[in-house]
Amino acid sequence: MPVRDAAEHLDTTLAAVRAQEYPGSIDICLAVAPSTDGTEQRARRLAAEDDRVAVVDNRRGTTPAGLNAAISATAGEVIVRVDGHAELSPGYIRRAVETMRRTGAVNVGGIQRAVGVTPFEQAVAAAMTSRFGTGDAVFHYGGEGGPTDTVYLGVFDRSAVEAVGGFDETLDRNQDYELNIRLREAGGTVWFDPALWVRYRPRGSLGALARQYFDYGRWKREVVRRHPRSLRWRQAAPPALVAAIAGSLAVAVFRRAALAVPAAYLGSVIAAAIATGRSTRETGRLVLIFPTMHLSWGVGFLAGPIATDR
């Protein structure tokens, strides 16, 4: 579990892991990045209360560095990735390992169940679980179980992860998707099981959401640069949308008819917000949230800072 500034959520997240009923032994390793809210102190107190819990330092501070540090500090045959703000569903580990054994998959995962607390977070959760918001990524809203390109978090066969070199520490984001590419290229199967789910709390403001999706787009571009054939239509759509809107606005200086492109997108946003929103206020929030997700992702992909190997 890589954690940073997660003191508020750490007890709940860890409790969901401790509550897992599993016939084998479970070691829990918290890789703590430099934090400002007392996360490290809280993590060490929790470790002192439970001998199954260990703490390792993640001085580099990135998610893949923390994951690799935690993996190196443990010896289990199965690696269960958990984020500091997430909660595993009851029976998650047992079900995932059973699915792994049944299918021969090297990574098994389920649904990212977005659950908001504030009205804004609830609206973001509604957007994240809609096809208009996230395309055909089944781990956002469910679907048939089977082989897929990626899953949320994941339960991994340790030997398969080690064989491909673990998580790429040069990627601040999208390192999970990139690892799944290498696992599949090595002949492994990534398996989606809709019976598995993990509770996830969305961002709490429009600014935080924009930064999150900008980073998603930026680091997706880097993954596509390294693995060009990995690009899916849902990932190509946001940058194509940004380019189309920007081009139409430029042309509209001379030909007003070009405004049909942003007008059509705005119309689709309003229609999707009406179809998705559960109240008038939530619909209004979605009219802002959908474009924030799409356009921030697209701008990050097209114009975000170029990543460099570190």
C-alpha positions as CSV (number, residue, x, y, z in Angstrom):
1,M,0.0,0.0,0.0
2,P,1.7,3.2,-1.1
3,V,0.5,6.1,1.0
4,R,1.0,9.9,1.1
5,D,-1.0,12.4,3.1
6,A,-3.4,9.6,3.9
7,A,-3.6,9.9,7.7
8,E,-7.4,10.7,7.6
9,H,-8.2,7.5,5.6
10,L,-5.5,5.1,6.8
11,D,-7.4,3.5,9.6
12,T,-10.4,2.8,7.4
13,T,-8.4,1.4,4.5
14,L,-6.3,-0.8,6.8
15,A,-9.4,-2.1,8.6
16,A,-10.8,-3.3,5.3
17,V,-7.6,-5.2,4.6
18,R,-7.4,-6.7,8.1
19,A,-11.1,-7.8,7.8
20,Q,-10.3,-10.0,4.8
21,E,-11.0,-13.7,5.4
22,Y,-8.3,-15.6,3.7
23,P,-7.0,-19.1,4.4
24,G,-3.4,-18.2,4.0
25,S,-1.2,-15.7,5.8
26,I,-1.3,-12.0,4.8
27,D,1.5,-9.5,5.3
28,I,0.7,-5.8,5.0
29,C,3.4,-3.3,3.9
30,L,2.8,0.4,4.0
31,A,5.2,2.4,1.8
32,V,5.1,5.9,3.2
33,A,6.0,8.9,1.0
34,P,7.0,12.2,2.6
35,S,3.7,13.6,4.0
36,T,2.6,16.7,5.8
37,D,-0.4,15.3,7.8
38,G,1.3,12.8,10.1
39,T,0.8,9.8,7.8
40,E,4.2,8.3,8.8
41,Q,3.5,8.5,12.5
42,R,0.1,7.1,12.1
43,A,1.4,4.2,10.0
44,R,4.1,3.3,12.5
45,R,1.5,3.4,15.3
46,L,-0.7,1.0,13.3
47,A,2.3,-1.3,12.7
48,A,3.1,-1.4,16.4
49,E,-0.4,-2.6,17.1
50,D,-0.3,-5.5,14.5
51,D,2.7,-7.6,13.7
52,R,1.4,-8.3,10.2
53,V,1.9,-4.6,9.3
54,A,5.3,-3.3,8.3
55,V,6.3,0.2,7.2
56,V,9.0,1.1,4.6
57,D,10.1,4.5,3.5
58,N,9.3,5.8,0.1
59,R,11.7,8.8,0.0
60,R,11.2,9.2,-3.8
61,G,7.6,9.8,-3.1
62,T,6.1,8.3,-6.3
63,T,3.5,5.6,-6.4
64,P,5.5,3.0,-8.4
65,A,8.6,3.6,-6.2
66,G,6.4,2.9,-3.2
67,L,4.9,-0.2,-4.8
68,N,8.3,-1.7,-5.7
69,A,9.6,-0.9,-2.2
70,A,6.7,-2.7,-0.6
71,I,7.0,-5.7,-2.9
72,S,10.7,-6.0,-2.2
73,A,10.0,-5.9,1.6
74,T,7.5,-8.9,1.4
75,A,7.6,-12.4,0.1
76,G,4.1,-13.5,-0.6
77,E,3.3,-15.4,-3.8
78,V,0.4,-13.0,-4.5
79,I,0.6,-9.2,-4.5
80,V,-2.5,-7.3,-3.6
81,R,-2.3,-3.6,-4.5
82,V,-4.3,-1.3,-2.3
83,D,-4.3,2.5,-2.4
84,G,-4.4,4.7,0.7
85,H,-7.9,6.1,0.0
86,A,-9.5,2.9,-1.1
87,E,-11.4,0.2,0.7
88,L,-11.4,-3.5,-0.4
89,S,-14.8,-5.2,-0.6
90,P,-15.5,-8.2,1.8
91,G,-13.9,-11.4,0.4
92,Y,-11.9,-9.4,-2.1
93,I,-8.6,-11.3,-1.7
94,R,-10.1,-14.8,-1.5
95,R,-12.2,-14.2,-4.6
96,A,-9.4,-12.7,-6.6
97,V,-7.0,-15.6,-5.8
98,E,-9.7,-18.1,-6.6
99,T,-10.3,-16.4,-10.0
100,M,-6.5,-16.3,-10.6
101,R,-6.2,-20.0,-10.0
102,R,-9.3,-20.8,-12.1
103,T,-8.3,-18.7,-15.1
104,G,-4.5,-18.8,-15.0
105,A,-4.5,-15.0,-15.1
106,V,-1.4,-13.1,-13.8
107,N,-3.5,-10.1,-12.7
108,V,-7.1,-10.0,-11.5
109,G,-9.2,-7.0,-10.6
110,G,-12.7,-5.6,-10.5
111,I,-14.7,-2.5,-10.3
112,Q,-13.5,0.9,-9.1
113,R,-16.7,1.8,-7.1
114,A,-16.6,5.6,-6.9
115,V,-18.5,6.7,-3.8
116,G,-18.7,10.4,-3.0
117,V,-19.4,12.0,0.4
118,T,-20.1,15.6,-0.6
119,P,-22.6,16.5,-3.3
120,F,-19.7,17.4,-5.7
121,E,-17.9,14.1,-5.0
122,Q,-21.2,12.3,-5.7
123,A,-21.5,14.1,-9.0
124,V,-18.0,13.1,-9.9
125,A,-18.7,9.5,-9.0
126,A,-21.8,9.6,-11.3
127,A,-19.6,10.9,-14.1
128,M,-16.9,8.3,-13.5
129,T,-19.4,5.5,-13.7
130,S,-21.0,6.6,-16.9
131,R,-19.9,5.6,-20.4
132,F,-20.0,9.2,-21.5
133,G,-17.5,10.1,-18.8
134,T,-15.1,7.2,-19.2
135,G,-15.8,5.3,-22.4
136,D,-15.5,1.6,-22.5
137,A,-13.4,1.1,-19.4
138,V,-15.4,-1.7,-17.8
139,F,-13.7,-1.4,-14.4
140,H,-15.5,1.9,-14.0
141,Y,-19.1,0.6,-14.3
142,G,-19.0,-3.2,-14.7
143,G,-19.7,-5.8,-17.4
144,E,-18.9,-9.3,-18.3
145,G,-15.9,-11.0,-16.7
146,G,-13.0,-12.0,-18.9
147,P,-9.7,-10.9,-20.4
148,T,-9.2,-7.1,-20.6
149,D,-6.5,-4.6,-21.1
150,T,-6.3,-3.3,-17.5
151,V,-8.1,-3.4,-14.2
152,Y,-8.3,-1.1,-11.1
153,L,-5.5,-1.8,-8.7
154,G,-5.0,-5.5,-9.2
155,V,-4.1,-8.8,-7.5
156,F,-0.9,-10.1,-9.2
157,D,1.0,-13.3,-9.5
158,R,4.3,-12.2,-7.9
159,S,6.5,-14.3,-10.2
160,A,4.9,-12.7,-13.3
161,V,5.5,-9.2,-11.9
162,E,9.1,-9.9,-11.1
163,A,9.7,-11.5,-14.5
164,V,8.8,-8.2,-16.3
165,G,10.7,-6.0,-13.9
166,G,8.0,-4.7,-11.6
167,F,6.4,-1.2,-11.8
168,D,8.2,1.4,-14.0
169,E,9.4,4.1,-11.6
170,T,9.8,6.7,-14.3
171,L,6.0,6.9,-14.6
172,D,4.3,9.1,-11.9
173,R,0.9,8.0,-13.3
174,N,-0.5,5.2,-15.5
175,Q,2.2,2.8,-14.1
176,D,-0.5,0.2,-13.5
177,Y,-1.7,0.3,-17.2
178,E,1.9,0.1,-18.4
179,L,2.7,-2.9,-16.2
180,N,-0.4,-4.6,-17.6
181,I,0.9,-4.0,-21.1
182,R,4.2,-5.8,-20.3
183,L,2.4,-8.6,-18.5
184,R,0.2,-9.2,-21.6
185,E,3.2,-8.9,-24.0
186,A,4.9,-11.6,-21.9
187,G,2.0,-13.9,-22.6
188,G,0.0,-13.3,-19.4
189,T,-3.7,-12.6,-19.0
190,V,-5.3,-9.6,-17.2
191,W,-8.7,-10.7,-16.0
192,F,-11.7,-8.5,-15.0
193,D,-14.0,-10.1,-12.4
194,P,-17.2,-7.9,-11.8
195,A,-17.8,-9.6,-8.5
196,L,-14.7,-7.7,-7.1
197,W,-15.0,-4.1,-6.2
198,V,-13.0,-1.4,-4.4
199,R,-14.5,1.7,-2.9
200,Y,-12.9,4.9,-4.2
201,R,-13.5,8.5,-3.0
202,P,-13.3,11.0,-5.9
203,R,-11.7,14.4,-5.9
204,G,-13.6,17.1,-4.0
205,S,-13.2,20.1,-6.2
206,L,-13.2,21.1,-9.9
207,G,-9.6,22.2,-9.6
208,A,-8.4,19.0,-8.1
209,L,-10.4,17.0,-10.7
210,A,-8.8,19.0,-13.5
211,R,-5.3,18.4,-12.2
212,Q,-5.9,14.7,-11.8
213,Y,-7.2,14.3,-15.3
214,F,-4.5,16.5,-16.8
215,D,-1.9,14.2,-15.2
216,Y,-3.8,11.2,-16.5
217,G,-3.5,12.5,-20.0
218,R,0.1,13.6,-19.7
219,W,1.3,10.2,-18.5
220,K,-0.9,8.3,-20.9
221,R,0.9,10.1,-23.7
222,E,4.2,8.8,-22.3
223,V,2.9,5.3,-22.1
224,V,1.6,5.5,-25.7
225,R,5.1,6.8,-26.8
226,R,6.6,3.7,-25.3
227,H,3.9,1.3,-26.4
228,P,2.2,2.8,-29.5
229,R,-0.1,-0.2,-30.1
230,S,-1.6,0.1,-26.6
231,L,-3.7,3.2,-27.5
232,R,-7.5,2.6,-27.2
233,W,-10.3,4.7,-28.7
234,R,-11.4,5.9,-25.3
235,Q,-7.8,7.3,-24.8
236,A,-7.7,8.9,-28.2
237,A,-11.1,10.6,-27.9
238,P,-10.1,13.4,-25.4
239,P,-7.1,14.7,-27.3
240,A,-9.1,14.4,-30.6
241,L,-11.9,16.4,-29.0
242,V,-9.5,19.2,-27.8
243,A,-7.9,19.4,-31.2
244,A,-11.3,19.6,-32.9
245,I,-12.6,22.3,-30.6
246,A,-9.4,24.3,-30.8
247,G,-9.4,24.0,-34.6
248,S,-13.0,24.9,-35.0
249,L,-12.6,28.0,-32.8
250,A,-9.7,29.2,-34.9
251,V,-11.7,28.7,-38.1
252,A,-14.7,30.3,-36.6
253,V,-12.9,33.7,-36.8
254,F,-13.6,33.5,-40.5
255,R,-16.4,31.0,-40.7
256,R,-19.0,30.9,-37.9
257,A,-20.3,27.6,-39.1
258,A,-17.2,26.0,-37.5
259,L,-18.8,26.7,-34.1
260,A,-21.0,23.7,-34.8
261,V,-18.2,21.5,-33.3
262,P,-18.1,23.0,-29.8
263,A,-21.9,23.5,-30.0
264,A,-22.4,19.8,-30.7
265,Y,-20.1,18.8,-27.8
266,L,-21.9,21.1,-25.4
267,G,-25.2,19.6,-26.5
268,S,-23.9,16.1,-25.9
269,V,-22.6,17.2,-22.4
270,I,-26.0,18.6,-21.5
271,A,-27.8,15.5,-22.8
272,A,-25.5,13.2,-20.8
273,A,-25.8,15.3,-17.7
274,I,-29.6,15.1,-17.9
275,A,-29.5,11.4,-18.4
276,T,-27.0,10.8,-15.6
277,G,-27.9,13.4,-12.9
278,R,-30.2,12.3,-10.1
279,S,-31.3,15.9,-9.3
280,T,-31.3,19.3,-10.9
281,R,-28.3,20.3,-8.9
282,E,-26.3,17.2,-9.8
283,T,-27.2,17.7,-13.4
284,G,-25.8,21.2,-13.2
285,R,-22.6,20.0,-11.6
286,L,-22.2,17.3,-14.3
287,V,-22.4,20.0,-17.0
288,L,-19.1,21.3,-15.5
289,I,-17.6,17.9,-14.5
290,F,-17.8,16.1,-17.8
291,P,-15.9,18.8,-19.8
292,T,-13.4,19.1,-17.0
293,M,-12.6,15.4,-17.2
294,H,-12.5,15.2,-21.0
295,L,-10.7,18.5,-21.8
296,S,-8.2,18.3,-19.0
297,W,-7.3,14.8,-20.1
298,G,-7.0,15.9,-23.7
299,V,-4.9,19.0,-22.9
300,G,-2.6,16.9,-20.7
301,F,-2.1,14.4,-23.5
302,L,-1.4,17.1,-26.1
303,A,0.4,19.8,-24.2
304,G,1.5,18.4,-20.8
305,P,5.2,18.6,-19.9
306,I,7.3,16.0,-21.6
307,A,8.3,13.2,-19.2
308,T,12.0,12.4,-18.8
309,D,13.5,9.2,-17.5
310,R,14.8,9.5,-13.9
